[in-house]
Amino acid sequence: MGVVINQYNVYLMNLDPTVGHEIKKTRPCLVISPNEMNHNIDTIIIAPMTTKSHAYPTRVPLKFGGKNGWIVLDQIRTVDKIRLINQLGKITKKETIEVKRVLKEMLVD
């Protein structure tokens, strides 16, 4: 695959098959893994995005592609790059800072 996958870019990804309460379907996903990983191995760490959610400490609100939505950081997962369909864009600097803050609060502090 000739696509260079970069951190904090949004890609359309096919998340099926899933089990239980995992977010399913083909949907935009934010790449949160570092570029060192993205450029050298065949898996990436992503957070699905959705327009159907509510305010929750692990969900970052954003406007993307003309729609209000959420980056669902409580559903981060590692996926194979084969799930990637195409690049959709990049989140803003402000949204990137908020994603980093929430991830740090969830996983580090």
Backbone atoms as SQL, in Angstrom:
CREATE TABLE atoms (id INTEGER PRIMARY KEY, chain TEXT, resi INTEGER, resn TEXT, atom TEXT, x REAL, y REAL, z REAL);
INSERT INTO atoms VALUES
  (1, 'A', 1, 'MET', 'N', 0.850, -1.181, 0.000),
  (2, 'A', 1, 'MET', 'CA', 0.000, 0.000, 0.000),
  (3, 'A', 1, 'MET', 'C', 0.891, 1.238, 0.000),
  (4, 'A', 2, 'GLY', 'N', 0.640, 2.161, -0.899),
  (5, 'A', 2, 'GLY', 'CA', 1.494, 3.320, -1.052),
  (6, 'A', 2, 'GLY', 'C', 1.161, 4.495, -0.145),
  (7, 'A', 3, 'VAL', 'N', 0.164, 4.362, 0.702),
  (8, 'A', 3, 'VAL', 'CA', -0.268, 5.464, 1.560),
  (9, 'A', 3, 'VAL', 'C', 0.685, 5.605, 2.746),
  (10, 'A', 4, 'VAL', 'N', 1.169, 6.824, 2.979),
  (11, 'A', 4, 'VAL', 'CA', 1.966, 7.100, 4.173),
  (12, 'A', 4, 'VAL', 'C', 0.976, 7.500, 5.270),
  (13, 'A', 5, 'ILE', 'N', 0.975, 6.747, 6.344),
  (14, 'A', 5, 'ILE', 'CA', 0.018, 6.969, 7.424),
  (15, 'A', 5, 'ILE', 'C', 0.690, 7.802, 8.512),
  (16, 'A', 6, 'ASN', 'N', 0.069, 8.932, 8.850),
  (17, 'A', 6, 'ASN', 'CA', 0.652, 9.835, 9.827),
  (18, 'A', 6, 'ASN', 'C', -0.242, 10.036, 11.049),
  (19, 'A', 7, 'GLN', 'N', 0.422, 10.237, 12.178),
  (20, 'A', 7, 'GLN', 'CA', -0.257, 10.466, 13.454),
  (21, 'A', 7, 'GLN', 'C', -1.155, 11.705, 13.358),
  (22, 'A', 8, 'TYR', 'N', -2.321, 11.603, 13.960),
  (23, 'A', 8, 'TYR', 'CA', -3.339, 12.658, 14.026),
  (24, 'A', 8, 'TYR', 'C', -3.994, 12.962, 12.684),
  (25, 'A', 9, 'ASN', 'N', -3.793, 12.068, 11.706),
  (26, 'A', 9, 'ASN', 'CA', -4.570, 12.143, 10.481),
  (27, 'A', 9, 'ASN', 'C', -5.773, 11.230, 10.642),
  (28, 'A', 10, 'VAL', 'N', -6.813, 11.525, 9.856),
  (29, 'A', 10, 'VAL', 'CA', -8.050, 10.750, 9.904),
  (30, 'A', 10, 'VAL', 'C', -8.157, 9.938, 8.619),
  (31, 'A', 11, 'TYR', 'N', -8.480, 8.654, 8.793),
  (32, 'A', 11, 'TYR', 'CA', -8.612, 7.742, 7.659),
  (33, 'A', 11, 'TYR', 'C', -9.939, 7.020, 7.763),
  (34, 'A', 12, 'LEU', 'N', -10.541, 6.744, 6.610),
  (35, 'A', 12, 'LEU', 'CA', -11.729, 5.900, 6.571),
  (36, 'A', 12, 'LEU', 'C', -11.249, 4.465, 6.710),
  (37, 'A', 13, 'MET', 'N', -11.816, 3.747, 7.688),
  (38, 'A', 13, 'MET', 'CA', -11.370, 2.381, 7.957),
  (39, 'A', 13, 'MET', 'C', -12.557, 1.444, 8.121),
  (40, 'A', 14, 'ASN', 'N', -12.368, 0.202, 7.685),
  (41, 'A', 14, 'ASN', 'CA', -13.379, -0.827, 7.871),
  (42, 'A', 14, 'ASN', 'C', -13.076, -1.552, 9.182),
  (43, 'A', 15, 'LEU', 'N', -13.925, -1.360, 10.196),
  (44, 'A', 15, 'LEU', 'CA', -13.682, -1.944, 11.511),
  (45, 'A', 15, 'LEU', 'C', -14.306, -3.322, 11.699),
  (46, 'A', 16, 'ASP', 'N', -15.069, -3.788, 10.720),
  (47, 'A', 16, 'ASP', 'CA', -15.692, -5.111, 10.841),
  (48, 'A', 16, 'ASP', 'C', -14.686, -6.204, 10.470),
  (49, 'A', 17, 'PRO', 'N', -14.762, -7.392, 11.052),
  (50, 'A', 17, 'PRO', 'CA', -15.750, -7.799, 12.051),
  (51, 'A', 17, 'PRO', 'C', -15.358, -7.320, 13.451),
  (52, 'A', 18, 'THR', 'N', -16.378, -7.107, 14.265),
  (53, 'A', 18, 'THR', 'CA', -16.179, -6.704, 15.655),
  (54, 'A', 18, 'THR', 'C', -16.975, -7.649, 16.540),
  (55, 'A', 19, 'VAL', 'N', -16.760, -7.558, 17.842),
  (56, 'A', 19, 'VAL', 'CA', -17.553, -8.337, 18.798),
  (57, 'A', 19, 'VAL', 'C', -18.081, -7.422, 19.889),
  (58, 'A', 20, 'GLY', 'N', -19.161, -7.836, 20.512),
  (59, 'A', 20, 'GLY', 'CA', -19.707, -7.116, 21.654),
  (60, 'A', 20, 'GLY', 'C', -20.009, -5.654, 21.375),
  (61, 'A', 21, 'HIS', 'N', -19.523, -4.794, 22.241),
  (62, 'A', 21, 'HIS', 'CA', -19.831, -3.362, 22.166),
  (63, 'A', 21, 'HIS', 'C', -18.808, -2.552, 21.381),
  (64, 'A', 22, 'GLU', 'N', -17.884, -3.220, 20.668),
  (65, 'A', 22, 'GLU', 'CA', -16.903, -2.493, 19.868),
  (66, 'A', 22, 'GLU', 'C', -17.609, -1.716, 18.762),
  (67, 'A', 23, 'ILE', 'N', -17.098, -0.521, 18.489),
  (68, 'A', 23, 'ILE', 'CA', -17.654, 0.289, 17.400),
  (69, 'A', 23, 'ILE', 'C', -17.393, -0.440, 16.083),
  (70, 'A', 24, 'LYS', 'N', -18.447, -0.546, 15.280),
  (71, 'A', 24, 'LYS', 'CA', -18.339, -1.314, 14.037),
  (72, 'A', 24, 'LYS', 'C', -18.518, -0.442, 12.805),
  (73, 'A', 25, 'LYS', 'N', -18.605, -1.073, 11.672),
  (74, 'A', 25, 'LYS', 'CA', -18.837, -0.458, 10.362),
  (75, 'A', 25, 'LYS', 'C', -17.583, 0.212, 9.811),
  (76, 'A', 26, 'THR', 'N', -17.762, 0.810, 8.638),
  (77, 'A', 26, 'THR', 'CA', -16.709, 1.607, 8.021),
  (78, 'A', 26, 'THR', 'C', -16.911, 3.025, 8.492),
  (79, 'A', 27, 'ARG', 'N', -15.864, 3.602, 9.104),
  (80, 'A', 27, 'ARG', 'CA', -16.018, 4.940, 9.668),
  (81, 'A', 27, 'ARG', 'C', -14.679, 5.659, 9.743),
  (82, 'A', 28, 'PRO', 'N', -14.719, 6.980, 9.918),
  (83, 'A', 28, 'PRO', 'CA', -13.464, 7.712, 10.104),
  (84, 'A', 28, 'PRO', 'C', -12.800, 7.298, 11.411),
  (85, 'A', 29, 'CYS', 'N', -11.477, 7.186, 11.391),
  (86, 'A', 29, 'CYS', 'CA', -10.703, 6.846, 12.582),
  (87, 'A', 29, 'CYS', 'C', -9.478, 7.741, 12.650),
  (88, 'A', 30, 'LEU', 'N', -9.135, 8.150, 13.858),
  (89, 'A', 30, 'LEU', 'CA', -7.954, 8.965, 14.088),
  (90, 'A', 30, 'LEU', 'C', -6.769, 8.060, 14.408),
  (91, 'A', 31, 'VAL', 'N', -5.660, 8.252, 13.707),
  (92, 'A', 31, 'VAL', 'CA', -4.443, 7.499, 14.013),
  (93, 'A', 31, 'VAL', 'C', -3.771, 8.172, 15.205),
  (94, 'A', 32, 'ILE', 'N', -3.550, 7.396, 16.278),
  (95, 'A', 32, 'ILE', 'CA', -2.883, 7.957, 17.454),
  (96, 'A', 32, 'ILE', 'C', -1.495, 7.372, 17.678),
  (97, 'A', 33, 'SER', 'N', -1.148, 6.311, 16.951),
  (98, 'A', 33, 'SER', 'CA', 0.201, 5.743, 17.086),
  (99, 'A', 33, 'SER', 'C', 1.226, 6.708, 16.482),
  (100, 'A', 34, 'PRO', 'N', 2.463, 6.696, 17.032),
  (101, 'A', 34, 'PRO', 'CA', 3.511, 7.591, 16.536),
  (102, 'A', 34, 'PRO', 'C', 3.981, 7.188, 15.142),
  (103, 'A', 35, 'ASN', 'N', 4.492, 8.172, 14.396),
  (104, 'A', 35, 'ASN', 'CA', 4.930, 7.909, 13.025),
  (105, 'A', 35, 'ASN', 'C', 6.025, 6.862, 12.930),
  (106, 'A', 36, 'GLU', 'N', 6.881, 6.772, 13.938),
  (107, 'A', 36, 'GLU', 'CA', 7.929, 5.742, 13.946),
  (108, 'A', 36, 'GLU', 'C', 7.292, 4.359, 13.789),
  (109, 'A', 37, 'MET', 'N', 6.180, 4.145, 14.470),
  (110, 'A', 37, 'MET', 'CA', 5.435, 2.885, 14.364),
  (111, 'A', 37, 'MET', 'C', 4.671, 2.828, 13.035),
  (112, 'A', 38, 'ASN', 'N', 3.978, 3.912, 12.711),
  (113, 'A', 38, 'ASN', 'CA', 3.138, 3.938, 11.508),
  (114, 'A', 38, 'ASN', 'C', 3.923, 3.657, 10.237),
  (115, 'A', 39, 'HIS', 'N', 5.172, 4.110, 10.192),
  (116, 'A', 39, 'HIS', 'CA', 5.973, 4.005, 8.972),
  (117, 'A', 39, 'HIS', 'C', 6.786, 2.712, 8.896),
  (118, 'A', 40, 'ASN', 'N', 6.806, 1.935, 9.992),
  (119, 'A', 40, 'ASN', 'CA', 7.702, 0.776, 10.008),
  (120, 'A', 40, 'ASN', 'C', 7.051, -0.575, 10.271),
  (121, 'A', 41, 'ILE', 'N', 5.862, -0.603, 10.811),
  (122, 'A', 41, 'ILE', 'CA', 5.200, -1.897, 11.007),
  (123, 'A', 41, 'ILE', 'C', 3.807, -1.870, 10.386),
  (124, 'A', 42, 'ASP', 'N', 3.197, -3.034, 10.257),
  (125, 'A', 42, 'ASP', 'CA', 1.946, -3.152, 9.506),
  (126, 'A', 42, 'ASP', 'C', 0.684, -2.904, 10.325),
  (127, 'A', 43, 'THR', 'N', 0.856, -2.507, 11.585),
  (128, 'A', 43, 'THR', 'CA', -0.313, -2.179, 12.391),
  (129, 'A', 43, 'THR', 'C', -0.223, -0.727, 12.864),
  (130, 'A', 44, 'ILE', 'N', -1.391, -0.157, 13.130),
  (131, 'A', 44, 'ILE', 'CA', -1.480, 1.215, 13.635),
  (132, 'A', 44, 'ILE', 'C', -2.479, 1.232, 14.790),
  (133, 'A', 45, 'ILE', 'N', -2.332, 2.208, 15.676),
  (134, 'A', 45, 'ILE', 'CA', -3.275, 2.361, 16.781),
  (135, 'A', 45, 'ILE', 'C', -4.233, 3.487, 16.408),
  (136, 'A', 46, 'ILE', 'N', -5.523, 3.183, 16.486),
  (137, 'A', 46, 'ILE', 'CA', -6.539, 4.146, 16.042),
  (138, 'A', 46, 'ILE', 'C', -7.594, 4.363, 17.128),
  (139, 'A', 47, 'ALA', 'N', -8.298, 5.473, 16.997),
  (140, 'A', 47, 'ALA', 'CA', -9.488, 5.745, 17.801),
  (141, 'A', 47, 'ALA', 'C', -10.622, 6.000, 16.819),
  (142, 'A', 48, 'PRO', 'N', -11.704, 5.215, 16.901),
  (143, 'A', 48, 'PRO', 'CA', -12.838, 5.442, 16.001),
  (144, 'A', 48, 'PRO', 'C', -13.486, 6.799, 16.265),
  (145, 'A', 49, 'MET', 'N', -14.165, 7.320, 15.256),
  (146, 'A', 49, 'MET', 'CA', -14.911, 8.560, 15.393),
  (147, 'A', 49, 'MET', 'C', -16.382, 8.265, 15.129),
  (148, 'A', 50, 'THR', 'N', -17.252, 9.037, 15.773),
  (149, 'A', 50, 'THR', 'CA', -18.689, 8.828, 15.589),
  (150, 'A', 50, 'THR', 'C', -19.420, 10.160, 15.699),
  (151, 'A', 51, 'THR', 'N', -20.595, 10.221, 15.106),
  (152, 'A', 51, 'THR', 'CA', -21.451, 11.394, 15.289),
  (153, 'A', 51, 'THR', 'C', -22.520, 11.093, 16.340),
  (154, 'A', 52, 'LYS', 'N', -22.662, 9.822, 16.706),
  (155, 'A', 52, 'LYS', 'CA', -23.691, 9.428, 17.668),
  (156, 'A', 52, 'LYS', 'C', -23.043, 9.124, 19.016),
  (157, 'A', 53, 'SER', 'N', -22.965, 10.119, 19.868),
  (158, 'A', 53, 'SER', 'CA', -22.377, 9.940, 21.183),
  (159, 'A', 53, 'SER', 'C', -22.917, 11.016, 22.097),
  (160, 'A', 54, 'HIS', 'N', -22.314, 11.110, 23.255),
  (161, 'A', 54, 'HIS', 'CA', -22.665, 12.152, 24.213),
  (162, 'A', 54, 'HIS', 'C', -21.389, 12.528, 24.946),
  (163, 'A', 55, 'ALA', 'N', -21.417, 13.650, 25.637),
  (164, 'A', 55, 'ALA', 'CA', -20.232, 14.098, 26.365),
  (165, 'A', 55, 'ALA', 'C', -19.811, 13.033, 27.372),
  (166, 'A', 56, 'TYR', 'N', -18.551, 12.698, 27.345),
  (167, 'A', 56, 'TYR', 'CA', -17.990, 11.697, 28.250),
  (168, 'A', 56, 'TYR', 'C', -16.501, 12.016, 28.379),
  (169, 'A', 57, 'PRO', 'N', -15.902, 11.823, 29.549),
  (170, 'A', 57, 'PRO', 'CA', -14.504, 12.247, 29.742),
  (171, 'A', 57, 'PRO', 'C', -13.491, 11.646, 28.760),
  (172, 'A', 58, 'THR', 'N', -13.797, 10.485, 28.173),
  (173, 'A', 58, 'THR', 'CA', -12.852, 9.847, 27.251),
  (174, 'A', 58, 'THR', 'C', -13.195, 10.103, 25.782),
  (175, 'A', 59, 'ARG', 'N', -14.091, 11.053, 25.535),
  (176, 'A', 59, 'ARG', 'CA', -14.499, 11.364, 24.158),
  (177, 'A', 59, 'ARG', 'C', -14.241, 12.836, 23.870),
  (178, 'A', 60, 'VAL', 'N', -13.524, 13.090, 22.792),
  (179, 'A', 60, 'VAL', 'CA', -13.133, 14.448, 22.430),
  (180, 'A', 60, 'VAL', 'C', -14.060, 14.959, 21.334),
  (181, 'A', 61, 'PRO', 'N', -14.792, 16.051, 21.604),
  (182, 'A', 61, 'PRO', 'CA', -15.678, 16.600, 20.570),
  (183, 'A', 61, 'PRO', 'C', -14.870, 17.260, 19.458),
  (184, 'A', 62, 'LEU', 'N', -15.396, 17.197, 18.235),
  (185, 'A', 62, 'LEU', 'CA', -14.747, 17.874, 17.123),
  (186, 'A', 62, 'LEU', 'C', -15.748, 18.114, 16.011),
  (187, 'A', 63, 'LYS', 'N', -15.358, 18.995, 15.093),
  (188, 'A', 63, 'LYS', 'CA', -16.120, 19.175, 13.860),
  (189, 'A', 63, 'LYS', 'C', -15.204, 18.681, 12.751),
  (190, 'A', 64, 'PHE', 'N', -15.682, 17.692, 11.996),
  (191, 'A', 64, 'PHE', 'CA', -14.857, 17.102, 10.941),
  (192, 'A', 64, 'PHE', 'C', -15.752, 16.787, 9.754),
  (193, 'A', 65, 'GLY', 'N', -15.306, 17.170, 8.592),
  (194, 'A', 65, 'GLY', 'CA', -16.089, 16.907, 7.382),
  (195, 'A', 65, 'GLY', 'C', -17.463, 17.549, 7.432),
  (196, 'A', 66, 'GLY', 'N', -17.546, 18.709, 8.083),
  (197, 'A', 66, 'GLY', 'CA', -18.814, 19.434, 8.173),
  (198, 'A', 66, 'GLY', 'C', -19.790, 18.865, 9.186),
  (199, 'A', 67, 'LYS', 'N', -19.365, 17.867, 9.958),
  (200, 'A', 67, 'LYS', 'CA', -20.255, 17.247, 10.950),
  (201, 'A', 67, 'LYS', 'C', -19.664, 17.367, 12.343),
  (202, 'A', 68, 'ASN', 'N', -20.539, 17.520, 13.340),
  (203, 'A', 68, 'ASN', 'CA', -20.099, 17.468, 14.725),
  (204, 'A', 68, 'ASN', 'C', -19.984, 16.004, 15.119),
  (205, 'A', 69, 'GLY', 'N', -18.894, 15.664, 15.789),
  (206, 'A', 69, 'GLY', 'CA', -18.699, 14.285, 16.179),
  (207, 'A', 69, 'GLY', 'C', -17.801, 14.161, 17.381),
  (208, 'A', 70, 'TRP', 'N', -17.329, 12.941, 17.594),
  (209, 'A', 70, 'TRP', 'CA', -16.513, 12.611, 18.757),
  (210, 'A', 70, 'TRP', 'C', -15.388, 11.675, 18.355),
  (211, 'A', 71, 'ILE', 'N', -14.225, 11.874, 18.957),
  (212, 'A', 71, 'ILE', 'CA', -13.134, 10.910, 18.863),
  (213, 'A', 71, 'ILE', 'C', -13.294, 10.026, 20.096),
  (214, 'A', 72, 'VAL', 'N', -13.520, 8.737, 19.890),
  (215, 'A', 72, 'VAL', 'CA', -13.877, 7.821, 20.976),
  (216, 'A', 72, 'VAL', 'C', -12.608, 7.149, 21.514),
  (217, 'A', 73, 'LEU', 'N', -11.968, 7.813, 22.472),
  (218, 'A', 73, 'LEU', 'CA', -10.688, 7.317, 22.991),
  (219, 'A', 73, 'LEU', 'C', -10.847, 6.115, 23.916),
  (220, 'A', 74, 'ASP', 'N', -12.077, 5.844, 24.375),
  (221, 'A', 74, 'ASP', 'CA', -12.292, 4.628, 25.173),
  (222, 'A', 74, 'ASP', 'C', -12.424, 3.393, 24.285),
  (223, 'A', 75, 'GLN', 'N', -12.291, 3.568, 22.963),
  (224, 'A', 75, 'GLN', 'CA', -12.343, 2.425, 22.040),
  (225, 'A', 75, 'GLN', 'C', -11.074, 2.319, 21.200),
  (226, 'A', 76, 'ILE', 'N', -9.946, 2.835, 21.730),
  (227, 'A', 76, 'ILE', 'CA', -8.701, 2.729, 20.967),
  (228, 'A', 76, 'ILE', 'C', -8.359, 1.259, 20.741),
  (229, 'A', 77, 'ARG', 'N', -7.803, 0.976, 19.578),
  (230, 'A', 77, 'ARG', 'CA', -7.413, -0.401, 19.255),
  (231, 'A', 77, 'ARG', 'C', -6.302, -0.405, 18.220),
  (232, 'A', 78, 'THR', 'N', -5.603, -1.510, 18.174),
  (233, 'A', 78, 'THR', 'CA', -4.563, -1.712, 17.164),
  (234, 'A', 78, 'THR', 'C', -5.192, -2.484, 16.013),
  (235, 'A', 79, 'VAL', 'N', -4.992, -1.982, 14.809),
  (236, 'A', 79, 'VAL', 'CA', -5.561, -2.634, 13.622),
  (237, 'A', 79, 'VAL', 'C', -4.489, -2.775, 12.545),
  (238, 'A', 80, 'ASP', 'N', -4.685, -3.723, 11.660),
  (239, 'A', 80, 'ASP', 'CA', -3.806, -3.890, 10.509),
  (240, 'A', 80, 'ASP', 'C', -4.115, -2.795, 9.486),
  (241, 'A', 81, 'LYS', 'N', -3.090, -2.328, 8.811),
  (242, 'A', 81, 'LYS', 'CA', -3.269, -1.278, 7.800),
  (243, 'A', 81, 'LYS', 'C', -4.182, -1.716, 6.655),
  (244, 'A', 82, 'ILE', 'N', -4.405, -3.015, 6.515),
  (245, 'A', 82, 'ILE', 'CA', -5.274, -3.519, 5.454),
  (246, 'A', 82, 'ILE', 'C', -6.717, -3.005, 5.615),
  (247, 'A', 83, 'ARG', 'N', -7.081, -2.572, 6.825),
  (248, 'A', 83, 'ARG', 'CA', -8.424, -2.032, 7.081),
  (249, 'A', 83, 'ARG', 'C', -8.610, -0.624, 6.512),
  (250, 'A', 84, 'LEU', 'N', -7.507, 0.028, 6.168),
  (251, 'A', 84, 'LEU', 'CA', -7.549, 1.413, 5.697),
  (252, 'A', 84, 'LEU', 'C', -8.148, 1.507, 4.298),
  (253, 'A', 85, 'ILE', 'N', -9.054, 2.447, 4.120),
  (254, 'A', 85, 'ILE', 'CA', -9.666, 2.663, 2.802),
  (255, 'A', 85, 'ILE', 'C', -9.061, 3.897, 2.135),
  (256, 'A', 86, 'ASN', 'N', -9.120, 5.052, 2.790),
  (257, 'A', 86, 'ASN', 'CA', -8.487, 6.253, 2.253),
  (258, 'A', 86, 'ASN', 'C', -8.344, 7.333, 3.328),
  (259, 'A', 87, 'GLN', 'N', -7.503, 8.325, 3.019),
  (260, 'A', 87, 'GLN', 'CA', -7.273, 9.426, 3.950),
  (261, 'A', 87, 'GLN', 'C', -8.376, 10.460, 3.810),
  (262, 'A', 88, 'LEU', 'N', -8.835, 10.978, 4.957),
  (263, 'A', 88, 'LEU', 'CA', -9.915, 11.966, 4.952),
  (264, 'A', 88, 'LEU', 'C', -9.448, 13.356, 5.373),
  (265, 'A', 89, 'GLY', 'N', -8.311, 13.444, 6.056),
  (266, 'A', 89, 'GLY', 'CA', -7.849, 14.757, 6.502),
  (267, 'A', 89, 'GLY', 'C', -7.075, 14.668, 7.792),
  (268, 'A', 90, 'LYS', 'N', -7.074, 15.765, 8.544),
  (269, 'A', 90, 'LYS', 'CA', -6.271, 15.882, 9.756),
  (270, 'A', 90, 'LYS', 'C', -7.081, 16.671, 10.778),
  (271, 'A', 91, 'ILE', 'N', -6.894, 16.356, 12.054),
  (272, 'A', 91, 'ILE', 'CA', -7.584, 17.143, 13.076),
  (273, 'A', 91, 'ILE', 'C', -6.793, 18.427, 13.347),
  (274, 'A', 92, 'THR', 'N', -7.439, 19.396, 13.994),
  (275, 'A', 92, 'THR', 'CA', -6.795, 20.678, 14.261),
  (276, 'A', 92, 'THR', 'C', -5.773, 20.553, 15.384),
  (277, 'A', 93, 'LYS', 'N', -4.927, 21.556, 15.503),
  (278, 'A', 93, 'LYS', 'CA', -3.923, 21.606, 16.571),
  (279, 'A', 93, 'LYS', 'C', -4.627, 21.575, 17.936),
  (280, 'A', 94, 'LYS', 'N', -5.719, 22.319, 18.077),
  (281, 'A', 94, 'LYS', 'CA', -6.477, 22.371, 19.336),
  (282, 'A', 94, 'LYS', 'C', -7.033, 20.983, 19.679),
  (283, 'A', 95, 'GLU', 'N', -7.577, 20.283, 18.683),
  (284, 'A', 95, 'GLU', 'CA', -8.111, 18.932, 18.902),
  (285, 'A', 95, 'GLU', 'C', -6.988, 17.952, 19.243),
  (286, 'A', 96, 'THR', 'N', -5.826, 18.105, 18.597),
  (287, 'A', 96, 'THR', 'CA', -4.667, 17.252, 18.887),
  (288, 'A', 96, 'THR', 'C', -4.245, 17.409, 20.349),
  (289, 'A', 97, 'ILE', 'N', -4.185, 18.641, 20.820),
  (290, 'A', 97, 'ILE', 'CA', -3.805, 18.916, 22.218),
  (291, 'A', 97, 'ILE', 'C', -4.798, 18.262, 23.173),
  (292, 'A', 98, 'GLU', 'N', -6.084, 18.335, 22.850),
  (293, 'A', 98, 'GLU', 'CA', -7.115, 17.737, 23.705),
  (294, 'A', 98, 'GLU', 'C', -7.021, 16.206, 23.692),
  (295, 'A', 99, 'VAL', 'N', -6.762, 15.601, 22.538),
  (296, 'A', 99, 'VAL', 'CA', -6.586, 14.146, 22.446),
  (297, 'A', 99, 'VAL', 'C', -5.408, 13.722, 23.324),
  (298, 'A', 100, 'LYS', 'N', -4.289, 14.439, 23.227),
  (299, 'A', 100, 'LYS', 'CA', -3.111, 14.115, 24.040),
  (300, 'A', 100, 'LYS', 'C', -3.427, 14.235, 25.531),
  (301, 'A', 101, 'ARG', 'N', -4.179, 15.267, 25.910),
  (302, 'A', 101, 'ARG', 'CA', -4.527, 15.480, 27.312),
  (303, 'A', 101, 'ARG', 'C', -5.368, 14.320, 27.838),
  (304, 'A', 102, 'VAL', 'N', -6.380, 13.932, 27.074),
  (305, 'A', 102, 'VAL', 'CA', -7.273, 12.850, 27.498),
  (306, 'A', 102, 'VAL', 'C', -6.519, 11.522, 27.559),
  (307, 'A', 103, 'LEU', 'N', -5.696, 11.221, 26.555),
  (308, 'A', 103, 'LEU', 'CA', -4.917, 9.980, 26.571),
  (309, 'A', 103, 'LEU', 'C', -3.989, 9.927, 27.780),
  (310, 'A', 104, 'LYS', 'N', -3.351, 11.039, 28.083),
  (311, 'A', 104, 'LYS', 'CA', -2.444, 11.104, 29.226),
  (312, 'A', 104, 'LYS', 'C', -3.222, 10.848, 30.528),
  (313, 'A', 105, 'GLU', 'N', -4.385, 11.482, 30.622),
  (314, 'A', 105, 'GLU', 'CA', -5.229, 11.290, 31.820),
  (315, 'A', 105, 'GLU', 'C', -5.688, 9.835, 31.930),
  (316, 'A', 106, 'MET', 'N', -6.058, 9.222, 30.806),
  (317, 'A', 106, 'MET', 'CA', -6.549, 7.836, 30.790),
  (318, 'A', 106, 'MET', 'C', -5.461, 6.830, 31.107),
  (319, 'A', 107, 'LEU', 'N', -4.283, 7.005, 30.505),
  (320, 'A', 107, 'LEU', 'CA', -3.281, 5.939, 30.488),
  (321, 'A', 107, 'LEU', 'C', -2.027, 6.207, 31.308),
  (322, 'A', 108, 'VAL', 'N', -1.774, 7.458, 31.660),
  (323, 'A', 108, 'VAL', 'CA', -0.513, 7.779, 32.329),
  (324, 'A', 108, 'VAL', 'C', -0.742, 8.260, 33.760),
  (325, 'A', 109, 'ASP', 'N', -1.562, 9.268, 33.920),
  (326, 'A', 109, 'ASP', 'CA', -1.750, 9.869, 35.253),
  (327, 'A', 109, 'ASP', 'C', -2.661, 9.056, 36.160);
